[in-house]
Amino acid sequence: MNQFQAAEEGNLQMVHELVTVTSINETDGEKRTVLHIACLHGWIAMVAWLLEIGANVNSLTWHGLSPLS
């Protein structure tokens, strides 16, 4: 499982473990960060934690969407 799959599933513990060993602002094939995915699914605790550790709220997907769009 990667950090994007963990975020899709809302698995905060797994995201917590994976993000500490990879870049917080790494993107998937659609240029989405874990923060994009967490926001999309409404995972409030995950979003809060990602913001606390410095996730970029200005990162844009291929479609020009920020995590807060």
Phi, psi and omega in degrees: 000138176254177184296331180287319177295318179298319178295318178303323182275353182074024183272086184300319180299315180292319177300317179303316180290317185285322182291334179289341181251359178228172180290132179300330184254019175298147182243157176269193182296340178259010183065027176269140173269173175300324178298319176305312184294316180298318178296316180304319183268355178075027180280083188302313181297321179293316178301313181301315181295316180299320178294320178302323185265009171101022177299143183278113180282351181259004179294136183247142174282178175302334182267007178080019181264134174272168178301331183268004180290000000 
